[in-house]
Amino acid sequence: MYIYILLIFFLKISINIAFPTSDNFNNSNSYPIEISSEYKAGGFDFNGDGKQDFITSHYRNQKIYLFFGDISRYGDQRPLKVSMIDGINGFSIDIKRRDYKNDFICGDINNDGYDEIIIRMTNSQLKIIYGHAGPFKNDFSTFDGIEGFEIDYISSIPAPLASYQVLCDHNGDGIKDLIFNTVDDVYVLYGLDSGKKFPTDSGKFDINFVSNGTFGHIMQMKNTLNFGCGDLNNDGIDDLLILSDATGSVNFGLKSFPNQYNPVLNGTNGFTIDIKGYNSQLMLQSGFGDFNGDGLKDMAVIGQDLKSIYMIYGKKGGIWESHFDINSGNSSEVVKWVRDISSPQEFCDSIYFGDINGDGLSDISCNVDIPEYTWGVYGTTMKLPAVYDLNIKTSPLFGDCRGFIIYKTGSSHSTWTDFNNDGIPDLIIQIVFRLSFIVFGEKTSIISASLNIINTSIAYNSNGEYRFLDSNFNPISSGNCNVQFITFKVLDSIDASDQLSFSSSSNISSDVVSISNGELQVFNTNRDPNFLQSLSNVLFKTNRDSSIVTISITYLNIINDTIKIFISHPTINTTSTNPATVTTTTSIPPITATASTSTVTTGTASTSTVTTGITTSTASTTGTQPPITTTATTSRSTQVQQNNTVNNDCICIRGQICLPNSHICVNPFDVYQGESCFQLPCALGYDCIEKSNQIYKCVKKDSCITCADITCKSPHHCILVLTTSQKCKYQPTCSN
């Protein structure tokens, strides 16, 4: 009865769909919760049953409620209600909403396998509830040192100072530490082993046990606002990001710290960074995870203006600079995310960094307060540009299975937890003026897509028009996600007369963006699974009548093809106006040839003299003499002049013409329709090889080129130049 909501999902291309749309919300893909705009946290296991729990505030009842994560325990009663909490399905915590300062954090700080709940109060005091297997009181209120305890730091300083805490293993002992701030210092409380309890006096832990080194260490840093924790240098110890009202810093974790640790960051122990903390104790300003799939932890940090996210890629080994330049433009180290580079929008008020679609890569999810929406971008192995604009048409927010947007989400933070225990995180969101929902994540198969181009060489057409995919490809794709767009691009030089265009199919809706006369993008506007078939309508036109045009066809790292178009009429590649028929002594069929001599050559590079010895092979000739490849007895090697070199490497039997770029032999009076060497013969010295699935190409036989293979226009002579090749140490070329 409450499932009237405005939700728009646009999701990921290379792995998962992950969410249903608002049109098909049902009992199998979501679970409503009878709470409104509340603080929430999930993804932890308080009772140690191996299933993820979540916790939420409740404004009306002025309590906190813990829901245990076994979905079957609720008997499919919908929506979830706090009245179901009875000490078996979870329990309530008797803390009024007005008395706690920020979001809850949860994790195991005494290494007993049960996650603790940590709550920051408005007076900056910390309350910790020990996780355990039960039994549970229906209403928890006792912080006596046994079931829970308090860290008795009281501050009269108003928010946002002395308001933040984070959990991670900063000293490398395998146990999570609790890191929190006061107005003047940062405290690192080391986790305990084997389920031990922290010492208290009437349930209160004295923070002097941290500053004196008994249970941790302190860092003397004033006015800190926000923390993040993760292993950015990938040495097995979590590093600490500290953001304040001044320059931020990343402090690398260590196995051992002094009681007071105030390092001068030099790249080996950490570095500074030009990002300030945002003045909100409710904000998750950073996250850690492997976004680009290289096996190393990366760090994402929201800029202070909330209009940028800096993705800093992790490294293993080596030294960092003492000050990391977030605006270096080096996309292999840092990528700046924006939404609308021309007029940046506020697009991230709180960040979540984790694998939310089950593909093994960490993903980014953000809440935005104004306007109210939640978005996500899934991790990818693709190389991103130095500035990554999420507002352009190719953005992952607007394509199948690369990201998502959910509009009209409440201003309170969303959270992720695996409520239905399928191994994929589920998103808990609140819809404006409606209930909250647990939307189940979904893992699907990996998509694959291929154009299966039949012939990648397109024959000359006298009218200059080439529909190079028409009847020349058999596109296929698999998986639940559709190709979002295709990019066609003329490679190398572009002529003013070149023009790529596309006419939409009558039954498949497409949007076309012409980037230039040599680059075109076609978008699958309705996410049509038959989109690839419509690409036969792409057209290349040109007035050029020389050389070859190469066009690339790409989509992310899934489709990457090229097509060569011959835009000049094929001619025989020869240097003689008096061709002759030459018959060799081995009685092979007559051939049109350019040489009847073989050359045995020795030489050196640079300015040294090259000496050649000539041996003449036996041949019987008819008609006039063919052109003979000559060699110089002495010359000096200089830079190659390409316009003086004629390649006689394309030779066919008598009566056929050799196409120089494909080395295919064709009949001069036949219409060449782009056939491959599977149907037509290769030039002499070439073999027809299957390069990929039913795509055949002429490949030169395994031999080195000599002066017998080229002819130099007079007065230039063939010389040999030393190369770095281990197989063919000398390369023939023409003197200058």
Secondary structure as the mmCIF struct_conf table of DSSP 4:
data_model
#
loop_
_struct_conf.conf_type_id
_struct_conf.id
_struct_conf.beg_label_comp_id
_struct_conf.beg_label_asym_id
_struct_conf.beg_label_seq_id
_struct_conf.end_label_comp_id
_struct_conf.end_label_asym_id
_struct_conf.end_label_seq_id
STRN STRN1 LYS A 12 LYS A 12
BEND BEND1 ILE A 13 ILE A 15
BEND BEND2 PHE A 19 PHE A 19
HELX_RH_3T_P HELX_RH_3T_P1 SER A 22 ASN A 24
TURN_TY1_P TURN_TY1_P1 ASN A 27 ASN A 29
STRN STRN2 SER A 30 ILE A 33
BEND BEND3 GLU A 34 GLU A 34
BEND BEND4 SER A 37 SER A 37
STRN STRN3 LYS A 40 PHE A 44
BEND BEND5 PHE A 46 ASN A 47
BEND BEND6 ASP A 49 LYS A 51
STRN STRN4 ASP A 53 HIS A 58
TURN_TY1_P TURN_TY1_P2 TYR A 59 GLN A 62
STRN STRN5 LYS A 63 PHE A 67
BEND BEND7 GLY A 69 GLY A 69
HELX_RH_3T_P HELX_RH_3T_P2 ILE A 71 TYR A 74
TURN_TY1_P TURN_TY1_P3 GLY A 75 ASP A 76
BEND BEND8 ARG A 78 PRO A 79
STRN STRN6 LEU A 80 LEU A 80
HELX_RH_3T_P HELX_RH_3T_P3 VAL A 82 MET A 84
BEND BEND9 ASP A 86 ASN A 89
STRN STRN7 GLY A 90 ILE A 93
HELX_RH_3T_P HELX_RH_3T_P4 ARG A 97 ASP A 99
STRN STRN8 TYR A 100 TYR A 100
BEND BEND10 ASN A 102 ASN A 102
STRN STRN9 ILE A 105 GLY A 107
BEND BEND11 ILE A 109 GLY A 113
STRN STRN10 GLU A 116 ARG A 120
STRN STRN11 MET A 121 MET A 121
TURN_TY1_P TURN_TY1_P4 THR A 122 ASN A 123
BEND BEND12 SER A 124 SER A 124
STRN STRN12 LEU A 126 ILE A 129
BEND BEND13 ALA A 133 ALA A 133
BEND BEND14 ASN A 138 ASN A 138
STRN STRN13 ASP A 139 PHE A 140
BEND BEND15 ASP A 144 GLU A 147
STRN STRN14 GLY A 148 ILE A 151
BEND BEND16 ILE A 157 ILE A 157
HELX_LH_PP_P HELX_LH_PP_P1 PRO A 158 PRO A 158
TURN_TY1_P TURN_TY1_P5 ALA A 159 ALA A 162
STRN STRN15 GLN A 165 CYS A 168
BEND BEND17 HIS A 170 ILE A 175
STRN STRN16 ASP A 177 ASN A 181
BEND BEND18 VAL A 183 ASP A 184
STRN STRN17 VAL A 186 LEU A 189
HELX_LH_PP_P HELX_LH_PP_P2 TYR A 190 LEU A 192
BEND BEND19 ASP A 193 ASP A 193
TURN_TY1_P TURN_TY1_P6 SER A 194 GLY A 195
HELX_LH_PP_P HELX_LH_PP_P3 LYS A 196 PRO A 199
STRN STRN18 ASP A 201 ASP A 201
TURN_TY1_P TURN_TY1_P7 SER A 202 GLY A 203
STRN STRN19 LYS A 204 PHE A 205
TURN_TY1_P TURN_TY1_P8 ILE A 207 ILE A 207
HELX_RH_AL_P HELX_RH_AL_P1 ASN A 208 SER A 211
TURN_TY1_P TURN_TY1_P9 ASN A 212 GLY A 213
BEND BEND20 THR A 214 PHE A 215
STRN STRN20 GLY A 216 MET A 219
BEND BEND21 LYS A 222 ASN A 223
STRN STRN21 THR A 224 GLY A 230
TURN_TY1_P TURN_TY1_P10 LEU A 232 ASN A 233
BEND BEND22 ASP A 235 ILE A 237
STRN STRN22 ASP A 239 SER A 244
BEND BEND23 ASP A 245 ALA A 246
STRN STRN23 GLY A 248 ASN A 251
BEND BEND24 LYS A 255 LYS A 255
BEND BEND25 ASN A 259 ASN A 259
STRN STRN24 GLN A 260 GLN A 260
BEND BEND26 GLY A 267 ASN A 269
STRN STRN25 GLY A 270 ILE A 273
BEND BEND27 ASP A 274 ASP A 274
HELX_LH_PP_P HELX_LH_PP_P4 LYS A 276 TYR A 278
BEND BEND28 ASN A 279 ASN A 279
TURN_TY1_P TURN_TY1_P11 GLN A 281 LEU A 282
STRN STRN26 SER A 286 GLY A 289
BEND BEND29 PHE A 291 LEU A 296
STRN STRN27 ASP A 298 ILE A 302
TURN_TY1_P TURN_TY1_P12 GLN A 304 ASP A 305
BEND BEND30 LEU A 306 LYS A 307
STRN STRN28 ILE A 309 ILE A 312
HELX_LH_PP_P HELX_LH_PP_P5 TYR A 313 GLY A 314
BEND BEND31 GLY A 317 GLY A 318
BEND BEND32 SER A 322 SER A 322
STRN STRN29 HIS A 323 PHE A 324
TURN_TY1_P TURN_TY1_P13 ILE A 326 ASN A 327
BEND BEND33 SER A 328 SER A 328
TURN_TY1_P TURN_TY1_P14 SER A 331 GLU A 333
STRN STRN30 VAL A 334 VAL A 338
BEND BEND34 ARG A 339 ARG A 339
BEND BEND35 ILE A 341 SER A 343
HELX_LH_PP_P HELX_LH_PP_P6 PRO A 344 GLU A 346
BEND BEND36 ASP A 349 ASP A 349
STRN STRN31 SER A 350 GLY A 354
BEND BEND37 ILE A 356 LEU A 361
STRN STRN32 ASP A 363 VAL A 368
TURN_TY1_P TURN_TY1_P15 ASP A 369 GLU A 372
STRN STRN33 TYR A 373 VAL A 377
BEND BEND38 THR A 381 MET A 382
HELX_LH_PP_P HELX_LH_PP_P7 LYS A 383 PRO A 385
BEND BEND39 ALA A 386 ALA A 386
STRN STRN34 VAL A 387 ASP A 389
TURN_TY1_P TURN_TY1_P16 LEU A 390 ASN A 391
BEND BEND40 ILE A 392 ILE A 392
TURN_TY1_P TURN_TY1_P17 LYS A 393 THR A 394
HELX_RH_3T_P HELX_RH_3T_P5 PRO A 396 PHE A 398
BEND BEND41 GLY A 399 GLY A 399
TURN_TY1_P TURN_TY1_P18 ASP A 400 ASP A 400
STRN STRN35 CYS A 401 CYS A 401
TURN_TY1_P TURN_TY1_P19 ARG A 402 ARG A 402
STRN STRN36 GLY A 403 TYR A 407
BEND BEND42 LYS A 408 LYS A 408
STRN STRN37 THR A 409 THR A 409
BEND BEND43 SER A 411 SER A 412
HELX_LH_PP_P HELX_LH_PP_P8 HIS A 413 SER A 414
STRN STRN38 THR A 415 THR A 417
TURN_TY1_P TURN_TY1_P20 PHE A 419 ASN A 420
BEND BEND44 ASP A 422 ILE A 424
STRN STRN39 ASP A 426 GLN A 430
STRN STRN40 ILE A 431 ILE A 431
TURN_TY1_P TURN_TY1_P21 VAL A 432 PHE A 433
BEND BEND45 ARG A 434 ARG A 434
STRN STRN41 SER A 436 VAL A 439
HELX_LH_PP_P HELX_LH_PP_P9 PHE A 440 GLY A 441
HELX_LH_PP_P HELX_LH_PP_P10 SER A 445 ILE A 447
STRN STRN42 SER A 448 SER A 450
STRN STRN43 ILE A 453 ILE A 453
BEND BEND46 ILE A 454 ILE A 454
BEND BEND47 THR A 456 THR A 456
STRN STRN44 SER A 457 ILE A 458
TURN_TY1_P TURN_TY1_P22 SER A 462 ASN A 463
STRN STRN45 GLU A 465 TYR A 466
TURN_TY1_P TURN_TY1_P23 PHE A 468 SER A 471
BEND BEND48 ASN A 472 ASN A 472
STRN STRN46 PHE A 473 PHE A 473
STRN STRN47 ILE A 476 SER A 478
BEND BEND49 GLY A 479 ASN A 480
STRN STRN48 PHE A 485 VAL A 490
BEND BEND50 ASP A 492 ASP A 492
TURN_TY1_P TURN_TY1_P24 ALA A 496 SER A 497
STRN STRN49 GLN A 499 PHE A 502
BEND BEND51 SER A 506 ILE A 508
STRN STRN50 SER A 510 SER A 516
TURN_TY1_P TURN_TY1_P25 ASN A 517 GLY A 518
STRN STRN51 GLU A 519 ASN A 524
TURN_TY1_P TURN_TY1_P26 THR A 525 ASN A 526
TURN_TY1_P TURN_TY1_P27 PRO A 529 ASN A 530
HELX_RH_3T_P HELX_RH_3T_P6 PHE A 531 ASN A 537
STRN STRN52 VAL A 538 LYS A 541
BEND BEND52 SER A 546 SER A 547
STRN STRN53 ILE A 548 TYR A 555
TURN_TY1_P TURN_TY1_P28 LEU A 556 ILE A 558
STRN STRN54 ILE A 559 PHE A 566
BEND BEND53 SER A 568 SER A 568
BEND BEND54 THR A 575 THR A 575
BEND BEND55 THR A 577 ASN A 578
STRN STRN55 THR A 581 THR A 584
TURN_TY1_P TURN_TY1_P29 THR A 585 THR A 586
HELX_LH_PP_P HELX_LH_PP_P11 ILE A 588 PRO A 590
STRN STRN56 ILE A 591 THR A 592
BEND BEND56 THR A 594 THR A 594
STRN STRN57 THR A 597 THR A 602
BEND BEND57 ALA A 605 ALA A 605
TURN_TY1_P TURN_TY1_P30 SER A 606 THR A 607
BEND BEND58 SER A 608 SER A 608
STRN STRN58 THR A 609 THR A 609
STRN STRN59 THR A 611 THR A 616
HELX_LH_PP_P HELX_LH_PP_P12 SER A 617 THR A 618
STRN STRN60 ALA A 619 THR A 622
BEND BEND59 GLY A 623 THR A 624
HELX_LH_PP_P HELX_LH_PP_P13 GLN A 625 PRO A 627
BEND BEND60 THR A 633 THR A 634
STRN STRN61 ARG A 636 ARG A 636
HELX_RH_3T_P HELX_RH_3T_P7 GLN A 642 ASN A 644
STRN STRN62 THR A 645 ASN A 647
STRN STRN63 ILE A 653 ILE A 653
TURN_TY1_P TURN_TY1_P31 ARG A 654 GLY A 655
STRN STRN64 ILE A 657 LEU A 659
TURN_TY1_P TURN_TY1_P32 PRO A 660 HIS A 663
STRN STRN65 ILE A 664 VAL A 666
TURN_TY1_P TURN_TY1_P33 PRO A 668 PHE A 669
BEND BEND61 ASP A 670 ASP A 670
TURN_TY1_P TURN_TY1_P34 CYS A 677 GLN A 679
BEND BEND62 LEU A 680 LEU A 680
HELX_LH_PP_P HELX_LH_PP_P14 PRO A 681 PRO A 681
STRN STRN66 CYS A 682 CYS A 682
HELX_LH_PP_P HELX_LH_PP_P15 ALA A 683 ALA A 683
TURN_TY1_P TURN_TY1_P35 LEU A 684 GLY A 685
STRN STRN67 TYR A 686 SER A 692
TURN_TY1_P TURN_TY1_P36 ASN A 693 GLN A 694
STRN STRN68 ILE A 695 LYS A 700
BEND BEND63 ASP A 702 ASP A 702
HELX_RH_3T_P HELX_RH_3T_P8 CYS A 707 ASP A 709
STRN STRN69 ILE A 710 CYS A 712
HELX_LH_PP_P HELX_LH_PP_P16 LYS A 713 LYS A 713
TURN_TY1_P TURN_TY1_P37 SER A 714 PRO A 715
STRN STRN70 CYS A 718 LEU A 722
BEND BEND64 THR A 724 THR A 724
BEND BEND65 GLN A 726 LYS A 727
STRN STRN71 TYR A 730 CYS A 734
#
